[in-house]
Amino acid sequence: PVTPAILQLKREGAVHTLHPYRYEEHGGTRVSARELGVDEHRVVKTLVMEDERGEPLIVLMHGDKQVSTKALARILGVKSVSPCAPPVAERHTGYRVGGTSPFGTKKNLRIFMEEGIAALPRILINAGSRGLLAEIEPAELIRILKPVAVKVAL
């Protein structure tokens, strides 16, 4: 498969392994972790959110955690942060919800990453298609995306 995410990973020389799995609608990281036989904490979800002005951003979060939007809003110095509606998220990223990757997005979005992700030896993150994850070292993700580390997990 070729997606904008995979093309960016190749262009950046990122060492990665692709892992296809049987996608289930609304299954999220629980299904991908089960299908691939990995700890859901290592599966990183790509969440497209926006502040009250509609400014989009991406939050990378452990699959088994939620984002404290209040904590994130405080860090950003805004009143509120909320998930984008699927059609809005798709417009910003160029990806269908369920297949959103932080790599190769249509627009250049600010990226925030839960700090614990950096401590993991390897992570699995969406490769730009439903049912396809890329396994990489967090250091590669950090080198390519330069996300801002935050502590907003619930």
C-alpha positions in Angstrom: 0.0 0.0 0.0 1.1 3.6 -0.7 -0.3 6.4 1.4 1.1 10.0 2.0 2.2 8.7 5.5 4.2 5.9 4.0 5.7 8.2 1.4 6.8 10.6 4.1 8.3 7.8 6.2 10.3 6.6 3.2 11.3 10.1 2.2 12.6 10.8 5.8 14.5 7.5 5.9 12.5 6.2 8.8 13.0 2.6 9.7 9.5 1.2 9.9 7.6 -2.0 9.6 4.0 -2.1 8.2 1.4 -4.2 10.0 -1.9 -4.7 8.3 -4.9 -5.9 10.4 -8.6 -6.6 10.0 -10.2 -3.1 10.5 -13.4 -2.9 12.5 -15.6 0.2 12.3 -15.4 2.1 15.6 -13.0 -0.6 17.0 -10.2 1.8 17.6 -6.9 0.9 19.1 -8.5 -2.0 21.1 -9.1 -3.9 17.9 -5.8 -3.1 16.3 -3.9 -4.2 19.5 -6.0 -7.4 19.7 -5.5 -8.2 16.0 -1.8 -7.6 16.1 -1.2 -9.2 19.5 0.4 -6.1 21.1 -0.2 -4.0 24.3 -2.8 -1.3 23.5 -0.6 1.2 25.4 2.0 0.9 22.5 -0.6 1.7 19.9 -0.7 5.4 19.4 -3.9 7.1 18.3 -3.8 10.2 16.1 -6.6 12.6 17.3 -7.5 15.7 15.3 -8.8 18.4 17.6 -9.5 22.1 17.5 -9.6 25.1 19.8 -12.6 27.4 20.2 -11.4 29.4 17.2 -11.4 26.3 15.0 -7.6 26.1 14.9 -6.8 22.5 14.2 -4.1 20.4 16.0 -3.1 16.8 16.4 -2.7 15.0 19.7 -0.8 11.7 19.8 -2.0 9.5 22.7 -1.6 6.0 24.1 -4.4 3.8 22.8 -5.5 2.9 26.3 -5.7 6.5 27.5 -7.9 9.5 26.9 -7.0 13.2 26.4 -7.8 15.7 29.1 -9.1 18.5 26.9 -9.1 20.8 29.9 -5.4 20.2 30.6 -4.6 20.6 26.9 -6.5 23.9 26.7 -4.6 25.2 29.8 -1.2 24.2 28.1 -2.3 25.9 24.8 -3.6 29.0 26.6 -7.1 28.7 25.0 -10.6 28.4 26.5 -11.4 25.0 25.1 -10.2 22.1 22.9 -12.5 19.5 21.4 -12.4 16.7 18.8 -13.0 17.8 15.3 -16.1 16.5 13.5 -15.0 13.6 11.2 -15.6 15.6 7.9 -13.5 18.5 9.4 -10.7 16.2 10.5 -10.7 14.6 7.1 -10.4 18.1 5.4 -7.4 19.0 7.6 -5.5 15.7 7.2 -6.6 14.2 3.9 -7.3 10.9 5.7 -10.5 9.1 6.5 -11.3 8.9 10.2 -10.0 5.5 11.4 -7.0 5.8 9.0 -5.6 9.2 10.2 -1.8 9.4 10.4 0.2 12.3 11.7 2.6 11.7 8.8 1.8 13.1 5.4 -1.1 15.3 6.4 -2.7 17.6 3.8 -2.2 20.7 6.1 0.8 21.4 8.3 -0.8 20.9 11.7 0.7 21.5 15.2 1.4 18.2 16.8 1.3 17.4 20.5 2.4 14.1 22.0 1.7 12.5 25.4 5.2 12.5 27.0 5.0 8.8 28.0 5.1 7.8 24.3 8.8 8.8 24.0 9.7 6.3 26.7 8.4 3.3 24.8 10.9 1.1 22.9 8.6 0.9 19.8 5.2 2.2 18.9 2.5 1.4 16.4 0.9 4.3 14.7 -1.5 4.7 11.8 0.1 4.5 8.4 -2.6 6.5 6.6 -5.1 3.8 5.9 -7.8 1.9 7.9 -6.3 -1.4 9.0 -2.6 -0.4 8.5 -0.2 0.5 11.3 3.5 1.4 11.1 5.8 0.2 13.8 8.6 2.7 14.5 10.8 3.9 17.4 9.4 7.0 19.1 12.7 8.7 18.4 12.0 8.5 14.7 8.5 10.0 15.2 10.0 12.8 17.2 12.8 13.4 14.6 10.3 13.7 11.8 7.3 15.4 13.4 9.0 17.4 16.1 5.9 17.2 18.4 5.5 19.2 21.6 5.5 16.8 24.6 2.6 17.3 26.9 1.1 15.5 29.9 -2.6 15.3 29.2 -3.5 11.6 29.6 -6.5 10.5 31.6 
